């Protein structure tokens, strides 16, 4: 009954009245902001039924949030809750507002009150579990999960599964298995539970166990399509494309006819990845025959890619033309973009540009077409053309974070360098503060050892924002891994005996917050009388650290001196360490699906996040050893430790390169 009361009041007349009020508030806000919208509400509020007032207050809260009137946001939320205290949607919307404002403690208190008014409710409990995890109150989260274990599992399975995922993220994966086994036994015909159990085992790297769970699941949930597709993916990872075809034959006998084309599609994609074009073509034929006409274009695109990889551009172009003929008007832009990629792959740059021009004329085109054009020009070295395209795109789509991040990257690699990139980054954070891609590009500016903004603490903060705001962007996780190497450099530089002597015998400790060391760094940096002495010491320490680290990387026996990964080890801020193992788990949960660096380190679409991180480690090590970046990074870190002028980084690169004569650096490049 928590939502039925509100639903009963939502008759046609009430909905019309609410829509009229919503339009009135929107027009008033465009005219004069939140104050104007509030006056419009007060003018027409008397005609609004009391049961609908809460919706109007939520709209006013949204207006107040856009106008940065935070006290008014909370006032309207309180009024909405007062009007409908037993409606779950009101509590959830109010919680969303507080979450966006960063008021997690208030959000928690609100959810606890909501559960008292609308108990039991799975949606509110699920939101509370996630808020408690973000607050770090693990005992309260476990207590909440324990209370739900006494309820019927049919009503609380989502909450219990979310609590299980929390335990995995906390490093307690082994203890979750027994719980999942019990949950499956109590709900043996719930396909989503098998899917989540497979996901957890996959995250933990247990592919065979995940496959076994999926096999058991499809025997009890024969007609649950998503579980069959999980089984096909696990079979490909474990045994290859032939196993996918074998399992697909069982799936076709059990799942609904509407999904048959998708099964054939998965088999074709698996054989395509295995470079078995004959089997892939056979499955594509079956997919086309069983596919609804409005989805057939997807099959043609897969076939076009397969033919392109097989060295048959003529066949690929014909299939792309067929895809465009079958595609509904609203998705023809995707076919044009695919054609542009194919032509670029065939080195027909002008044809690729023509295809993107055609995409911009299609119905429903958006910022993605502009982004594709920007990337294409940048890939061919036309940086200024790409930059102009980014600026033109932002004129039409100023609230798109990926366009801003592309512009920051172009500025960073252009003539303006880090300074131009920083200027653009500051503009972008004002326009799109919730874009993880923008924060990741900011971190790259702060990690540029030859730029004037090198600062590991700010880079770490940017990457924290990036991972939280846009976890599906893989580059943020990989840049966190690069940052881990730089923090290791800083730890080793500070631990050098010469550095300890100069900085006042302050010893860094993994268990302390390292504030004493940072106070020593600041004290020495503020003493200009010994700048020359500090520069000489810094050069010697940097040379020794580079020499040792070079030998370890070259000999493939490099290990981080402190296993954690957090600001508490080497930065002044206080925070809990983030172990590398946890970084891998968080990355696996996010399951990133895009990012230039991510695609560079991902060998194929079946590569796991852990495999991508391992490749990133190899790339960073290779960059430091062979790319000449080790000295540049080490000297930039030394400058920050010893309080040297940022300009000294460039000077040292040209005059002090001999400090790395052990072979740890070639001098001139900061690397990737």
N, C-alpha and C positions, 0 to 999 in steps of 0.2 A: 503494500500500500503506500510506499514512499514516493512513487511517481504517479500513481493512478489519480490522486487528487488534482494534480496539475493537468493531467491529460483530459480529465472530465471537463475542465474549464476551457479547453482548446477547441471550441466549436468554430464553425466557419466564420461567424460574425466576429468572434473575439480575435481570430487570426487576422482578419481584414483590418480590424481596428489597430492591432499591434503593428501590422505592416505600415499602415498610414503613419503611426507615431514614429516608427523607425526611420521612415523616409524623411519625416519632419526634422527629427534629431540630426540625421546625416546632413541635410541641407543647411541647418542652423550651424552645425559644427564647421562646415566648409566656409560659411560666411564669417563667423566670429569666434571659432574655437569652442572650448568647453563652456565658458560663461554663456555664450549664445545658446548652446544646446540645453543647458540647464534652464534658461528662461523659457525656451520652447516647451520643455517638459512641464514646468510649473504652470504654463498657460493652458496646456491641454490635459494635465494630470487628473483633473476632476472627472473627465469623461472616461478614464481608463478603469476597467474593473479591478477590484483589489487583488484578485487572484492573478492578474497579469502584470501588476506593478513591479514584481521582482525582475521580470525580463527587461523592463525599461531601466531599472536601476543598474542592471548588468551592462546595458548599452552605455549608460552614462559613466559607469566605471571605466569602460573602454575609452570613452572620450577623454575622461580625466587623465587616464594613463598616457594617452597620446599628447596631452597638454602638460605632462609632468606635474600634475596637481595630485601628489601622492596622498595627502590627508583626505581629499575628496574621493579618491579611489576607495579607501577603506570605509569612508562614510557610506557610499552607495552599496558596497558589499554588505555592510551591516544591515542596511535597510532591506536589501534583497533577502537576507537570511531571516529577518524579522517577519517579512511578508509570507515566506514559504519555508518554515523550518523543517518540514518533513519531506521536502523534495530533494532527492539526491543530486540532481543536476545543479541546483543552486550551490550546494557545498563544493561540488567538483569545479564549477566555474570560478567560485571565489578562491579556491585553492590554486587554480591555474594562475590567477592574477598575482597572488602572493608569491608563487614560485617564480614568475617572471620578474618580480621586483626583488628577488633574492631574499625574501623574508621567510626562510625555511622554518624557524622556530614558531612563528605565527601560523605558518601553514600546518605544522604538526598539531598545534593546539586546536586549530580549526577542524582538522580531520578527526581528532579525538572527540570533540564536541559533536561532530556530525554523526559519528558512530553511536553516540548516546541517543541521538534523536532518530536515527534511521537504522538502528541495529536490528539484525545483522545485515550488512551490505558488502558484497564482494568488491565492488568498484572502489568504495572508500577505503576498505582494508588494503587493497592492492596499491592504491596511491600512498597510503601511510607507510607500507613496507618500503617503498622506494624513497620516500622522504627520510625515513629513519636511517636507511643505508647512506644517503648523502650526508646526513648529520653525523654519522659515525657512531650512533647509539646502537651497537650490535646486541646488547643484552635486551633492550626494549624490543628490538625486531624479533629476536628469538622467542621472547615471551609472547608476543602477538601471534607468531606462527604456532606456538604451543597451544594457545587458546583455540585456534582454528582446527587443530587436529581432533578436538572433541566434537566438532560439528560434522554433519554428513559430508563426505568427501565430494559428492556431486556439486555442492554449493560452495566449496572452498578450495577446489583443486587449483584454480589459477593463483590464489594467494600462496598456497603451499609450494607450487612450482616456482614462483618468484622467490620465495625464501630459499628454495634449493639452489637457484642460480646465485643468490647472494653468497651462500656457503662456498660455492665453487669459486666465485670471484675473491673470496677471502682466503683461498688456499686450502679449503677443507673438502676437496673433491671426493676423496675416498669415503668420507662419512656420508656423502649424499647417495651413494649407490644403494645402500640398504634401504634408505627411505624411499627411493624411487621404486625399488622392487616391491615394497609393501603397498605403495600407491597403485602400482599396476595390478597387483593382486586384488585390491579392493574395487578398482574400476577397470576391469579387463577389456571392456568394449569401448573405451575412450581413445580414439585414434590420436588426438592432440597430445595425450600424455606420452605415448610411444614416441611421437615426433620430438618432444622436448627431451626425453631420455636419450634419444639418438644424438641430439644436438649437444648435450652435456658430454657424452662420451667422445664425440668428435672434437670438442674444445679441449678435452683432456688428452687428445691424441690417440684414443683407443678405437681405431677404425674397425677392427674385427668385432669388438664388442658392440659398436654401433650397428654394424651390419646384422649381427645376431639378434639384437633387439628389434630391428626393423623386420626381420624375417618372422619373428614371433608375433609381432604386431599385425602384419598383414594376414596372418592365419586366423586371428580373432576379429579383425576389422577389415573384412575382405573388400568392402565397397568404399573405404575411405581413401579417396584419391591422393591427397597430399602425402600420406604415408608411403604409398607406392612410389611416388617420385623421390622421396627421401631414400627409399631402398635402392632405386636405380642409381642415384648419385653415389651412395656408399659402395655399391657393387662396382662401379667404375673405378673408384679410388682403390678398392681392394684387389680387383681381378681384371679390370680392363673392359674394353667395349664388348667383347664376346659375352661376358657375364651380363652386361646390360641387356643385350638382345634376348638372352635366355630368361631373365626375370621379366622382361617386357611381355613375353608370350603369356606368362601367368597373369600379369596385370590386365592384359586385353580380355581375358576370360572373366574378369570379376568387376572391373570398374565400369562406370556408366559410359555409354557410347559417345557422349559429347567430349570425353577426354581421350578418346583413342588417337586422334591426330597428334595430341601433345606427347603421347607415349612414343609414337613413331618419330616425332620431332627430336625427342631426347636420344633415341637410338641413333638417328642420323648424326646428331651433334657429337655423340660419343665416338662413332666411327670416323667422323671428320677430324676430331682431335687425335685419333690414332693413325691418321693419314691412310685410312682404308676407304678410298673414294668409291669403289664399286659398291660396297655394302652401304655406304652413306647415301648413294644415289637411289638404291632400292628402297631404303626407308623413307627418303624424301618423296618418292612416288606414292607410297602408301599414305604418307601424311597429307599430301595434296588431295588424294581421293577421299579422305575422311574428314578433311578440314572444312569448317564453314567458310563461305566465300569471303566474308568480311575480314577473316583472319588469314586467308591464304597468302597474303603478301609477306607474312613473316616467314613462311616456308620458302618462298622464292628468294628472300634475302639470304637465308641460310644456304640455299643451293648456290646462289651467286658467289658467296664467300668461298664455298668449297671449290667451285670451278676456278676461281681466281688463284687460290693456293695451288691448284693443280696445273696452273700455267695455261688456262684457256680463257683469255680475256674476252674473246668474241662471245662465247657461251655465257660468260658472266654478265656482259652488257645486255644480252637478250633476256636473261632472267631478271635483271633489274628493271628493264622496260616492262616485263610482264607484271612485276611487283607493283609498279606505278599504275598500271592499268587496273589491277584488282584492288588496290588500296583505297579505302574511303578518303574523301577529300581532307578530312581533319588530320590524317596521318601520312599524307603524301610527302610532307616535309621530311619525314624520317627516311623515306626512300631516296629523296634527292640528296640528303646528307650522306647516305650510304654510297650513292653513286659518286659523290665528290671524293670520298675516301678511296674508292676503287681507282678513280682516275689519278689521284695523287700517288697511289701505290704503283701505278703504271707509268709514273713520271710525266703525266699529261697535266701540268699545272694549270694551264689556261682552261682546259675542259673542267677541271675541278672547280675553278672559280665560277665558270658558267653554271655548273650544277648548284653551287651555293646561291648564286643570283636567282636561279629558278626556285630554290627553296624559300627565299625571302618573298617570293610572289605567291606562295601557296597559302591556302587558308589555315589559320591557326599557328603560323610560324611565331617563334618567340626568341628569347635571348640565346638559346642554344645554337641557333644558326650563326649568330654573330660570333659566339665563342669558338665555333668550329673554324670560322674564317680567320680569327685571330691566331689560333694555334697553327693553322696551316701555313700562314705567312711566316710565323716565327720559326717553324720547322725548316723552312727554306732560307732562313737567314735574313729575311726582310723585316728587320726589327722596327724600323720607322713606319713601314706600312702597317704592321701589326699594331703598333702603338696608336696610329691614327684610327684604325678600325675599332680599337678598344674605346677610344674617346667618343667616337660616333655612336657606338653601342650604348655607352653609359648615358648619352644624351636622351636616348629613348627608354633605357631600363636602368635608372639611377639606383634602384634598390636591389640590385642583383650582386651578391657577394662574389660569385665566381668571375664576373667581369672585372670587378675591382681587384681581385687577387691576380688576375692575368695582367692587368695594367701595372700593378706593383712589381711583378716579376720582370716585365719588359723594361720598366724604368731602372730596375736594379742591374739588368744586364746591358743597358744602354749607356750613352755618354754621361748621363747624370749620375749614374752609380748609386751608391747607398744613400746619398743626400736626397736625390730625387725620389728614390723609393720610400724614404722615411716621410717625406712631404705627402706623397700619395697615400701612404699607410695611415697617416693621421686623418686625412680627409675621409678615407674609407671607414675608419672606426666610428666616425660621427654619422656616416650615412647608413652603414650596415654593421652595427656593433655585435650582432649575433652570428656573423659569418665566420665559421671556423677556418675556411680557406684564407680569409684576410689575416687572421691572427697567426696562422702558420707562416705566411709571407713576412709578417712582422718579425717573427722569430728568426727567420733566415737573415733578415737585415741585422738583427742583434747578434747573430753568430758569424757575420762576415768579418774575418780577422783583419782585413785591410781597410775596413770602413771606420768612420769616426764614432759609430754607435755600438761598438762591441761591448756586450754586457750579458753574461750568462744568466744572471738572476732574472732580467727582463725577458730573455729568450724563454726561460722555463715558465714564467708566468703566461706568456703568450701561448705556449704550447699546451698548457693546462686548459686555457680557455678554448683552444682549437679542438682538443680531444673531447671536451665536455659539450661544446656547441654543435660540432659536426663530426661525430665519431666515424661516419662512413667514409671520411676523407683520409685515405691511407697515409698520405705524406706526413701528417702530423705525428703519427706513431714512429715513422722512420726518422723524422727529425729529432724526436725524443731520444732515439737510439744514438744519433750523431752527437747530441748534447751530452749523452752519458760518457762518450770518449773525451769530450772537452772538460767535463767535470773531473774525470780521472787525471787529465793533465794538470788541472789546478791542484788536486790533492797531492800529486807527486811533487809539484813545484814547491808547495808550502811545506811539505815534509822534508825537503832537502836540508842538510845541516847548515849550509850557508844562509838559506832563507830563514831558518829558525833563529840563527844568530842575529841576523839583521832585524827581524820582526819581533824580537824580544822574548825568545824562548817560549813562544806560545805553541803548544802542541795540539794539532787538530785531533778530535776524537769522534768516532762514529756515534758514540752514545750521547755526546753533549750537543748543544745547539751551536757550538763553534763561535759564540759571540766574542770570546776573548781574542781569538785570532783575528777576527775582523776589526776589532778595536785597535790591535797592533798595526794592521795594515793601514787604517785611517791615520793613526798617529804618525807613522813614518811618511805617509804621503803628504802630510801637511807640513813637513820639515823641508823647505827648499834648499837648505844648506848642503845636504848630502845627496843631491840629485845625481851628480856624476858618479858617486860611489854606488848608489842604488842601481844605476844603469849598468855599471860594470858587473856587479853581483848578479843582476838579472840575466845578463848575457851568458855568464858562466853557468848559472843554474839551468837556464834554458838549454844550453848545449848538453849538459850532463843528462837531463831528463829526456831530451830528444834521442840521444845516443842509446840510452837503455831501452826506451820504448821502441825505437827502430829495430833493435836486435830482437826484441820479444815478438814484434809483429812479423818480422822477416822469418823468424824461426817457428812461427805458428804456435808459440806457447804463451801468448799474451793473456793475462787475466786481470780483471779489475781488482784493485787492492781492497776496496770496500764493496761488498756484494750488493748493498742497497743502492737505490737511485732516488735521491731526494735532496731537497734544499738543506735539510738538517745536517748533512755531512759537510758541505763545502760552501754554502751560502748563509747569509746572515739571518734570513727569515726562518721562522720555526715551522716545521711541517713534519708529518710522519714520513719515514722513508718509503719509497716505492720500489720494491725489489724487481729485478729484471724479469723474474718469473711472473710477477703480477702484471707487468707491462705486456707480456705475451698473452696472458689470459684476457686482459682488457681488450687487446687488439683482436683476439679471436672472437670475443663477444660482439665487438663492433662490426666484424666481418667487412672491412672496407672494400669498396668496389670501384674506386677511381682515384686518380692522382698520378701525375707524370712519373714521379719517383717510385710510386707504388707499382705501376705497370713495368717500369724498368727492372725492378727487383723481383717481379712475379714471372716465373718461367712459363706457366700456363694457367688456364682458368681454374684448374683443380688444385693449384698450389695453396697450401694452408697459410694462414697468417704467420705461424711459427716459421715455416719455410721461407717466407718473404723476409722476416726479420733476420734469419740466418744469412740470407743473401746480402742484406743490408750491412751486416757486420763485415762480410767479406769485401763489399764495395768500399766501405769506410777505411778498412785496413789497407786495401790496395791504393786508395786515394792518398792516405797518409804516407805510405812507403814509396810508391812510384810516382804519384802525382805532384810531389813537392809541397804538399800542404802541411806536413807535420811541423816544420819550423814556423810557418806563418801563424798557425793556430797557437803553438806553444809560446811564441813571442807575444802575441796579443794577450794571452792569459797572463804571462809574466808582467806585462805592462799594467794590467788591472791589479795584480797582487802587489807589485812594488810601487804603485802610484805614479807611474811614468806618464808623460804626456802622450795622448793618442797618436800624435804626429810621429812619435818615435817608432811606431810600428812600421811605417813606410821606410823610414831611414834605416832601421835595422834590416829590413828586407834587402836593401841595396848594399849596405856597408857591413852589416853584421852577419851576412849569410855564411861566412866562414865559421861561425860558431857551430854550424851543423855539418862540419866537414866530415863527420863520421859516415855520411851517406844518408842521413835521415831527412835531408831536404835537398831539393834542387834549386831553391831560391824563389823564383818569380811568381808562382801561382798559389792562390789559396785553395785551389781545387774546387770540387763540386759541392 
